[in-house]
Amino acid sequence: MLAWEVETVLSTLVEQLPAKQRLVVRAYYGLDDRGGRTLAQVGQQLGCTRQAVHYHLHKALVRLRHPVYSAVLRVLLDRNRRADYLQALRPEGRQR
């Protein structure tokens, strides 16, 4: 696995997100080469509250975890077992 392969696939996945979710993910995680920013800073940039940014970030992460989106990345990271998919689909905070 090469880091640039993972970065390329991740970039492609983020580009498939709806516009606002894409902007939030890129700004929060620093994928826009400007460094990661806080929820408040991203909210200020977008003209919305920190809670609204958190909502969009959460929706984006749920979408990115879904097997339809994450299959290629999971193969690259060797996280392609059935148990890995079930864990990704389980709501946050619920562990078995």
N, C-alpha and C positions, 0 to 999 in steps of 0.2 A: 504494500500500500504506500503510495506516495502522497505527501502532503498536498501537492498541487492538484492531484486528482480529487481529493476530498474537498479542497477549496473550490474547485470548478463545479463539482456536483452540488455542493451547498449553495453556491452562488446561483446556479440554475434553479434550484428548488425555491430559493427566496424570490427569484424573479417571477415565479408562478403564483405568488400570493396576490391577493387584492391590493390595490395601490396603498391604502392607509396602513395595512398590516405590513406591507413591504417596507414602507418608510420607517415605521416604528422599529422593526427588527434591525434594519440597517443602522439606524441611529443608536439604539440601545446597546447593541453588541459591537459597534464600531466597524461595521462592514463597509462603511463609506469612506474609510481611510482618514477619518477625523477623530478617532478614538471613541470609546464607549461613553455614553452620557446617561445621566440619571433619568428616571421617569419624569421628574419635574422639568428638567432641561428639555427633554423631548416634547413634553406638553407645551412648554413655552414656545418652542420652535413651530409647533403645529397649531398653536392657538387653542388648546384644549386643556383639560385638567389632567393631573397626574393619574387619577382614577380611570379616566378615559383611555389614556395611554396603556395603563395596565390591562384594561379590558382587551384592547387590540393586540397587545403582546400575547396575552393568554390565548386568544382565538388563533393567532398565527402559530403558536407552538403546538397547540392541539392539532391543527391542520398538518403541520410539518411532521408530527409523530405518526400520522396515519400511514399504514402500509402502502397505500397507493402513491403517496409522495415520497416516502422514505426508503423504498425497496433498494434502489441503486446504492444509496449511501450506506444502508445496512450491510449490503454485500461487501462493500469496500472496507467497512469497519469490523467485519466478521461478527455481526450481531443479527444474523439472519435466521435464527432458530425460532421455532413456533413460540417458545416461552418468551423470547424477546419481544415478539409482536404482541402477545397477550399483555405483557407488562406495559408496553407503550400505549395500549388502548385502555388500560385501567385508569379510572379517574385519579387525579393527583391526591396523594395522602392515603390512598388505600393500598396497603401492602399485604401480601399473603405470607 
